[in-house]
Amino acid sequence: MSKTSGDDLGTLLVNSGIITHGQLAEAVTARRDIEDTLDKVLIDKKIISRSTLLSFLMDHYRIPFVPLPDKIDSHTLRLIPEHVVSVYQAVPLSFDGGVLAVAMSDPGNVWAVERLSAITGFKIKPVGVLESDLRNFLSKHFEDTTLALILKEITANLVRESGASLITLSSPVER
């Protein structure tokens, strides 16, 4: 099994005897909204400790799982295009000797690792992170700029289509 999505993670933990079906049901019920990941709820409700969860995932995938650092070198972050970071939920951590260490919530996804290698031209060393940690990192470092890029692209398309040199939100585009 290569996924750590909520359902799969819960099943893995129950099948391993780390949590019970009842604890899993409690965590699933406690998820307040779509932003609450199963790993976050399990830790917040103290059903499982962060260290136990990380140890379990390391053993399961045979890949190191680490907490994401607060800061990553901006040059390293740019080694994977932002839209690719978003699509593959993969954050470049470090680059050494032609090998790019990439934090992923699903480090067992061989297809994603191969695509990242093809896109970057580097050998990829997947490193696991909790899904909640990855989401927090992406929201801090990428979502604002992603929205800005989308708006910039929409504006550029409108300018091209209308032949105008500048579009403001208060002036409609004439065709």
C-alpha positions in Angstrom: 0.0 0.0 0.0 1.5 3.3 -1.0 -0.9 5.9 0.3 -1.1 7.7 3.6 -4.5 9.4 2.9 -6.8 9.5 5.9 -8.7 6.2 5.1 -5.5 4.3 4.3 -3.6 5.6 7.3 -6.4 4.7 9.6 -6.6 1.2 8.1 -2.8 0.8 8.4 -2.9 1.9 12.1 -5.8 -0.4 13.0 -4.4 -3.4 11.1 -1.1 -2.9 12.9 -2.8 -2.8 16.3 -1.6 0.7 17.1 -5.1 2.1 17.4 -8.5 0.4 17.6 -11.5 0.6 15.3 -13.2 2.7 18.0 -10.3 5.1 18.2 -10.3 5.5 14.4 -14.1 6.1 14.4 -13.6 8.7 17.2 -10.9 10.5 15.1 -12.9 10.4 11.9 -16.0 11.9 13.8 -13.8 14.6 15.3 -12.6 15.9 11.9 -14.3 19.3 11.9 -13.7 20.2 8.3 -11.8 19.0 5.2 -8.6 20.8 6.3 -8.4 18.5 9.4 -6.2 15.5 8.4 -6.5 12.2 10.1 -2.9 12.4 11.4 -3.6 15.8 13.0 -6.8 14.7 14.7 -5.1 11.5 16.0 -2.3 13.6 17.5 -4.5 16.4 18.8 -6.9 14.0 20.5 -3.9 12.2 22.0 -5.0 8.9 20.5 -1.4 8.5 19.2 1.7 10.5 19.8 3.6 12.3 17.0 6.7 10.2 17.6 4.8 6.9 17.6 3.1 7.9 14.3 6.4 9.0 12.7 8.1 5.7 13.9 5.2 3.7 12.5 5.4 5.4 9.1 9.2 5.0 8.9 8.9 1.3 9.6 6.0 0.9 7.2 7.7 2.7 4.3 11.3 2.0 5.2 11.9 5.7 4.4 12.8 8.4 7.0 10.0 10.6 8.1 10.9 14.0 9.4 9.3 17.2 10.6 9.5 19.9 8.0 11.9 22.7 8.9 10.5 26.2 9.3 12.7 27.5 6.6 14.1 26.0 3.4 16.7 27.7 1.3 14.9 29.7 -1.5 17.2 28.3 -4.2 16.3 24.7 -3.1 12.5 25.6 -3.0 12.7 26.7 -6.6 14.2 23.4 -7.8 10.6 22.1 -8.2 8.1 24.5 -9.9 5.4 25.7 -7.6 2.6 24.1 -9.6 4.4 20.7 -9.4 4.9 21.1 -5.6 1.1 21.6 -5.4 0.2 18.7 -7.7 2.5 16.1 -6.1 2.4 17.5 -2.6 6.2 17.4 -2.6 8.5 20.0 -1.1 12.2 20.1 -2.0 14.3 19.9 1.2 17.9 19.8 0.2 20.1 19.2 -2.8 23.4 17.4 -2.6 25.5 15.7 -5.3 22.8 15.7 -7.9 20.2 14.2 -5.4 17.2 16.2 -4.4 15.6 15.2 -1.1 11.9 15.8 -1.3 9.4 15.8 1.5 6.2 13.9 0.6 3.2 12.8 2.6 3.1 9.7 0.4 6.8 8.8 -0.1 5.8 5.4 -1.3 4.2 6.8 -4.5 6.8 5.6 -7.0 5.0 7.2 -9.9 5.2 10.7 -8.3 8.9 10.2 -7.4 9.6 9.2 -11.1 7.7 12.2 -12.4 9.5 14.5 -10.0 12.8 13.1 -11.3 11.7 13.6 -14.9 10.6 17.2 -14.3 13.7 18.3 -12.3 16.3 16.1 -14.0 17.6 15.1 -10.6 17.6 11.8 -8.7 14.9 12.1 -6.1 15.3 10.9 -2.5 11.8 10.8 -1.0 11.5 11.7 2.7 8.2 11.3 4.5 6.3 14.0 6.4 3.0 14.0 8.1 0.2 15.3 5.8 -0.8 18.0 8.3 2.8 19.3 8.4 3.0 19.4 4.6 -0.3 21.2 4.3 0.8 23.8 6.9 4.1 24.3 5.1 2.4 24.7 1.7 -0.2 27.2 3.1 2.6 29.3 4.6 5.0 29.3 1.7 3.0 28.6 -1.5 -0.7 29.3 -1.4 -0.6 33.1 -1.4 1.9 33.1 -4.3 -0.1 30.4 -6.2 -3.2 32.6 -6.0 -1.2 35.6 -7.1 0.2 33.6 -10.1 -3.3 32.5 -11.1 -4.7 36.0 -10.9 -1.7 37.3 -12.9 -2.3 34.6 -15.6 -6.0 35.4 -15.8 -5.2 39.1 -16.1 -2.6 38.4 -18.8 -5.1 36.3 -20.8 -7.7 39.1 -20.5 -5.2 41.7 -21.7 -4.3 39.5 -24.7 -7.9 38.8 -25.6 -9.0 42.4 -25.3 -6.0 44.0 -26.7 -5.9 46.4 -23.7 -2.7 47.3 -22.1 -4.1 47.4 -18.5 -7.1 45.9 -16.8 -8.3 47.0 -13.5 -11.0 45.4 -11.4 -13.2 48.4 -11.7 -13.2 48.6 -15.5 -14.9 46.0 -17.6 -13.2 44.4 -20.5 -14.6 45.5 -23.8 -14.7 43.1 -26.7 
